């Protein structure tokens, strides 16, 4: 999952390693992502041709490394984001990361991810419902189970909204794609 996050952070343009550490930490709920995670990933990405690395001057005369996503890196990010396993469906963090990357995914991939997470949540809801039928909880343990069930219900409602938004975005994308380009007065093509 860290690999998808690091590649996604490069979508907006080249970044220094330290900036990537800070952004990755912020997204993952840490102050800074540890160097032992970030730099090995960046070295692997460079070796795979997913990221380029070049030296730039720093503010105090030091040499800094700047990383940029390549076309191969964009494809790897797209393929990785679209791949959503059963283990990913069980992981709230993996699901949220994919939702954060929905803008780069096709509607069918978004729908498949939403369906997999929904099925996982429905299995969890059924497990807790069966548990409530078999076990008599005290007031506090009952509150824990209710809290979990409420969270599942909220996420299922969110998945419904995400599905509607995904279909709405797909319609807008189809309209933009089918709209003919026209030439401007300077000969440039414009939608």
Secondary structure, DSSP 4 states (H G I P E B T S, - for coil): -HHHHHHHHTTTS-EEHHHHHHHHHHHTTSSS--HHHHHHHHHHHHHHTSEEEEEEE-TTS-EEEEEEE-HHHHHHHHHHHH---HHHHH-HHHHHHHHHTGGGS-HHHHHHHHHHHHHHHHHHHHHHHHHHHH----HHHHHHHHHHHHHHHHHHHHHHHHHHHHHHHHHHHHHHHHSPPEE-TTS-EE-
